[in-house]
Amino acid sequence: MGTMGEPRARGRFGEYGGRYAPESLVEACREVEAAFREARADPGFRAALAELLALHAGRPTPLTPARRLSQALGVRLYLKREDLAHTGSHKINNVLGQALLAARMGRRRLIAETGAGQHGVATATAAALLGLEATVFMGERDIERQAPNVFRMRMLGAEVVPVTTGSRTLKDATSEAMRHWVGVTGDSHYCVGSVIGPDPYPWMVREFQRVIGDEARGQCAAELRTSVPDYVVACVGGGSNAAGTFAGFADTSARFVGVEAEGGAGAARGRLGVLHGCRSLFLQDDDGQIVEAHSIAPGLDYPGVGPEHAHLRDLGRARYLTVTDDEAVSAAVRLARTEGIVPALESAHALAWVIRAAGDGELPAGSTVLMTLSGRGDKDISTLKELV
Ligand SMILES: *Cc1c(COP(=O)(O)O)cnc(C)c1O
């Protein structure tokens, strides 16, 4: 089996992954896995999801050549435009898949955690579309910081539950959502927002996001003389947009680069641990306590990385690098002024690496680079206003 196929038994990617959860959740995860295996083999399910993605989420998203920026950098940069997907990022791809699966399993409610609110908004959107209820757990501090998204979720009919434990941010909201799921597994589906959590989530979320990579592969074949780019680059929080993009090129010679926030570098600097149901790399102190992540991009503010990325790193199949908040902000401004696109600050991290690597020769002149632009910058306007 090549890389990025199915994980081994019990959701193992090398020494990472697994299903570290209380017995009641292990059973619930088994049910999700069985339902997912059945659904992905069912042409009816695949057609229904493809239709939702096309008619509601706006897929396929374009592959845009960044002409002026490419000329300045001396590389050929192509942007996979997830910023143009409904709700403004790639998160909708995964959420529509899981919501459709939940409905097929007879569940009437979605449970989700959210940090900045992007995954919560996507979940609330999918729930509304499919006639499901949505309960979104969100740290109290994030509720204060992300008022527009809190309102958006409520507008869409979701219940937003404030989490008052720990640092009152994403890590705590995730713990709380998992605890809540224990009591309601027969009635509710837990909709995880990235390639993290207990098996089958890392694998299932990657499969729902591989539409990014599969579309891009076809678009590259039509656009590029070589048909496969030299480099495939994406930002990495938990790692779902990167995993979905990489998956489309797993069988090629394209080099994979995942770009993390300096203060949230699970893959680049994390240590082996177990959190939220899976074994992976997490930022920890000397006692093994999880250290809080810090990034100007809320979607990169997670102290770990999905288990498959940890494995790809060990294999040398992908490299994981970091950029600073300042580099990301400069990259966002540069993209706005050369290409007329205001990117999400998360996506700006991937671009910041491309700009740096083109400048210091790490990216050879003339290289073709496919970069996933994971989302649009509207949500970051209040942050950017203070800095630009
Ligand atoms: C949530 C988010 C991310 C980070 O999540 P991944 O699972 O690493 O993809 C990146 N970009 C945007 C725009 C996001 O909303």
The ligand as an SDF file (V2000), in Angstrom:
LIG
                    3D

 15 15  0  0  0  0  0  0  0  0999 V2000
   -9.7000   25.9600   10.1900 C   0  0  0  0  0  0  0  0  0  0  0  0
   -8.8850   26.5500    9.1390 C   0  0  0  0  0  0  0  0  0  0  0  0
   -7.5760   26.0880    8.8590 C   0  0  0  0  0  0  0  0  0  0  0  0
   -6.8800   25.0390    9.6700 C   0  0  0  0  0  0  0  0  0  0  0  0
   -7.4590   23.7770    9.6530 O   0  0  0  0  0  0  0  0  0  0  0  0
   -6.7960   22.5270    8.9120 P   0  0  0  0  0  0  0  0  0  0  0  0
   -7.5460   21.3800    9.4840 O   0  0  0  0  0  0  0  0  0  0  0  0
   -5.3530   22.5070    9.2670 O   0  0  0  0  0  0  0  0  0  0  0  0
   -7.0220   22.7010    7.4660 O   0  0  0  0  0  0  0  0  0  0  0  0
   -6.9030   26.6550    7.7900 C   0  0  0  0  0  0  0  0  0  0  0  0
   -7.4430   27.6360    7.0410 N   0  0  0  0  0  0  0  0  0  0  0  0
   -8.6840   28.1100    7.2850 C   0  0  0  0  0  0  0  0  0  0  0  0
   -9.2080   29.1870    6.4120 C   0  0  0  0  0  0  0  0  0  0  0  0
   -9.4480   27.5940    8.3350 C   0  0  0  0  0  0  0  0  0  0  0  0
  -10.6710   28.0840    8.5700 O   0  0  0  0  0  0  0  0  0  0  0  0
  1  2  1  0
  2  3  1  0
  2 14  2  0
  3  4  1  0
  3 10  2  0
  4  5  1  0
  5  6  1  0
  6  7  2  0
  6  8  1  0
  6  9  1  0
 10 11  1  0
 11 12  2  0
 12 13  1  0
 12 14  1  0
 14 15  1  0
M  END
$$$$
